Amino acid sequence: METIGRRGLMLVLSSPSGAGKTTIARRVLDEDEGVAASISHTTREQRPGEVDGQDYHFVDKKAFSRMREQGAFLEWAVVFDNYYGTTRDPVEQALGSGQDVLFDVDWQGADALRKSARNDVVSVFVLPPTADALEQRLKTRAQDSAAVVVRRMRGASNEIQHWKDYDYVLVNFDVDQSVAAVHAILAAERLRRTRLTGLNEFVEGLLSQL
């Protein structure tokens, strides 16, 4: 009897900075062994506590440009004067083996992924409950200067305007509920007919027995 397998999917999470997508992403990665993180290359400075090769691959702009010219990136974007990009080969290998890959990207990255691999993408946009809550989160995480916080708040409006481009939208009132929602989305999308490999052969074999 034919075996039914599954091609992996790209779980794309986006939000304005500070809305909670990175917290949700980390929880999903911790709680679901079937999901692996896509580790982007970036030219931004490494923040305290971040590990090169685990949080990001930190490179300079010259190295990033060379990789871009060689066609190494599945998607790339410029965010607050820094470059971010996802390398193609590791993602393709993971999807082919049935592994799901999580992307923590902005709307530009999400749009590029849709254009390059629409059938593999499941996109989720995370909204903050209020603008005040968003600003407070940016201030309390203490990773950016006051000037950067102001800049990120201004950028939030542009990011949020792209919410209709996503398959799913979550308002992050409660992190536990948001994480549960992402798990539910994953459970449903993993059963999507077009993602199942060997299903046609299975059905044909089943019909031949009737």
C-alpha positions as CSV (number, residue, x, y, z in Angstrom):
1,M,0.0,0.0,0.0
2,E,1.2,3.5,-0.9
3,T,2.5,5.6,2.0
4,I,1.1,9.1,2.5
5,G,3.8,11.6,3.3
6,R,3.9,15.4,3.6
7,R,5.9,18.3,2.2
8,G,6.9,20.8,4.8
9,L,5.5,24.3,5.0
10,M,6.8,27.7,5.6
11,L,5.2,29.2,8.6
12,V,5.6,33.0,8.2
13,L,5.1,35.3,11.2
14,S,5.1,39.0,10.8
15,S,4.1,42.0,13.1
16,P,5.2,45.5,13.9
17,S,8.3,45.4,16.1
18,G,7.3,44.8,19.7
19,A,3.9,43.1,19.0
20,G,5.1,39.7,20.2
21,K,5.9,37.6,17.1
22,T,9.3,36.6,18.3
23,T,8.0,35.5,21.7
24,I,5.3,33.5,19.9
25,A,7.8,32.0,17.5
26,R,10.1,30.9,20.3
27,R,7.3,29.2,22.1
28,V,6.1,27.4,19.0
29,L,9.7,26.2,18.3
30,D,10.1,24.9,21.9
31,E,6.7,23.1,21.9
32,D,6.7,21.6,18.4
33,E,9.6,19.4,17.3
34,G,8.3,19.4,13.7
35,V,9.1,23.1,13.3
36,A,12.6,24.4,12.8
37,A,13.7,28.0,12.8
38,S,14.8,29.7,9.6
39,I,18.0,31.5,10.6
40,S,18.4,34.6,8.6
41,H,21.6,36.4,7.6
42,T,21.7,40.1,8.8
43,T,24.0,43.0,8.7
44,R,22.7,44.6,11.9
45,E,24.7,44.6,15.1
46,Q,24.5,41.6,17.4
47,R,22.4,42.3,20.5
48,P,23.3,41.2,24.0
49,G,22.4,37.6,24.5
50,E,22.1,36.7,20.8
51,V,24.2,33.8,19.5
52,D,25.7,33.9,16.0
53,G,24.4,31.0,14.0
54,Q,21.5,30.5,16.4
55,D,19.6,33.7,16.4
56,Y,21.0,35.1,13.2
57,H,24.1,34.7,10.9
58,F,25.7,38.1,11.5
59,V,27.6,39.3,8.4
60,D,28.9,42.6,7.1
61,K,27.3,44.4,4.1
62,K,30.0,43.3,1.7
63,A,29.5,39.6,2.5
64,F,25.7,40.0,2.3
65,S,25.9,41.8,-1.1
66,R,28.1,39.0,-2.4
67,M,25.6,36.3,-1.3
68,R,22.8,38.3,-2.9
69,E,24.6,38.6,-6.2
70,Q,25.2,34.9,-6.2
71,G,21.4,34.2,-5.8
72,A,21.8,32.6,-2.4
73,F,18.7,34.2,-0.9
74,L,15.2,33.0,-1.1
75,E,14.2,36.4,0.1
76,W,15.9,39.5,1.4
77,A,14.9,42.9,2.6
78,V,16.1,46.2,4.1
79,V,14.7,47.0,7.6
80,F,15.9,50.1,9.4
81,D,19.0,50.4,7.3
82,N,20.0,46.8,7.9
83,Y,19.8,43.9,5.5
84,Y,18.1,40.6,6.3
85,G,18.0,37.5,4.1
86,T,17.0,33.8,4.1
87,T,19.3,31.4,2.3
88,R,17.5,29.1,-0.2
89,D,19.2,25.7,0.0
90,P,18.6,24.8,3.7
91,V,14.9,25.7,3.4
92,E,14.4,23.6,0.3
93,Q,16.1,20.6,1.9
94,A,13.9,20.9,5.0
95,L,10.6,21.2,3.1
96,G,11.5,18.3,0.9
97,S,12.1,16.1,4.0
98,G,8.7,17.1,5.5
99,Q,10.1,19.6,8.0
100,D,8.2,22.8,8.7
101,V,10.3,26.0,8.7
102,L,9.3,29.1,10.7
103,F,10.1,32.6,9.5
104,D,10.1,35.6,11.7
105,V,10.1,38.3,9.0
106,D,8.6,41.7,8.2
107,W,6.0,42.3,5.4
108,Q,8.7,42.7,2.8
109,G,10.2,39.3,3.6
110,A,6.7,37.7,3.7
111,D,5.9,39.2,0.3
112,A,9.1,37.9,-1.2
113,L,8.5,34.4,0.2
114,R,5.0,34.3,-1.3
115,K,6.3,35.3,-4.7
116,S,9.0,32.6,-4.7
117,A,7.1,29.8,-3.0
118,R,3.4,30.6,-2.7
119,N,2.2,27.0,-2.3
120,D,4.5,26.4,0.6
121,V,3.7,29.6,2.6
122,V,1.3,29.9,5.5
123,S,1.4,33.4,6.7
124,V,0.3,34.8,10.1
125,F,0.2,38.5,11.0
126,V,0.4,39.4,14.7
127,L,-1.3,42.6,15.9
128,P,-0.8,44.4,19.2
129,P,-4.0,44.9,21.3
130,T,-3.4,48.7,21.4
131,A,-0.8,51.3,20.2
132,D,0.0,52.1,23.9
133,A,0.7,48.4,24.6
134,L,3.1,48.3,21.6
135,E,5.0,51.4,22.7
136,Q,5.3,50.0,26.3
137,R,6.7,46.7,25.1
138,L,9.3,48.5,23.0
139,K,10.3,50.6,26.0
140,T,10.4,47.7,28.6
141,R,12.4,45.3,26.5
142,A,15.3,47.8,26.8
143,Q,17.0,46.8,23.6
144,D,16.7,50.1,21.7
145,S,17.4,53.8,22.4
146,A,14.5,56.2,22.9
147,A,15.1,57.5,19.3
148,V,14.9,54.0,17.9
149,V,11.6,53.3,19.8
150,V,10.1,56.4,18.2
151,R,11.3,55.3,14.8
152,R,9.8,51.8,15.3
153,M,6.5,53.2,16.4
154,R,6.4,55.3,13.2
155,G,7.3,52.1,11.2
156,A,4.5,50.2,12.9
157,S,1.8,52.0,10.9
158,N,3.5,51.0,7.6
159,E,3.8,47.4,8.7
160,I,0.2,47.1,9.9
161,Q,-1.1,48.3,6.6
162,H,-0.1,45.0,5.1
163,W,-2.2,42.9,7.4
164,K,-4.7,41.9,4.7
165,D,-2.0,40.2,2.7
166,Y,-1.8,37.4,5.3
167,D,-3.7,34.1,5.5
168,Y,-4.3,34.5,9.2
169,V,-4.4,37.5,11.6
170,L,-4.0,37.2,15.4
171,V,-4.5,40.0,17.9
172,N,-2.0,39.3,20.7
173,F,-4.1,39.9,23.7
174,D,-2.6,36.9,25.5
175,V,0.6,35.1,24.5
176,D,-0.7,31.7,25.6
177,Q,-3.8,32.1,23.5
178,S,-1.8,33.3,20.5
179,V,0.6,30.4,20.7
180,A,-2.3,28.0,20.9
181,A,-3.8,29.6,17.8
182,V,-0.6,29.1,15.9
183,H,-0.5,25.5,16.9
184,A,-4.1,25.1,15.6
185,I,-3.2,26.8,12.3
186,L,-0.2,24.4,11.9
187,A,-2.4,21.3,12.7
188,A,-4.9,22.3,10.0
189,E,-2.4,23.4,7.3
190,R,-0.4,20.1,7.7
191,L,-3.5,18.3,6.6
192,R,-4.1,20.4,3.5
193,R,-4.6,18.0,0.5
194,T,-2.1,19.8,-1.7
195,R,0.7,19.3,0.8
196,L,0.2,15.5,1.1
197,T,2.6,13.4,-1.0
198,G,1.6,10.0,-2.2
199,L,-2.1,10.7,-1.6
200,N,-3.1,10.3,-5.3
201,E,-1.4,6.9,-5.4
202,F,-3.0,5.9,-2.1
203,V,-6.5,6.8,-3.4
204,E,-5.9,5.0,-6.7
205,G,-4.8,1.9,-4.8
206,L,-7.9,2.2,-2.5
207,L,-10.2,2.5,-5.5
208,S,-8.6,-0.5,-7.2
209,Q,-9.7,-2.6,-4.2
210,L,-13.4,-1.6,-4.5
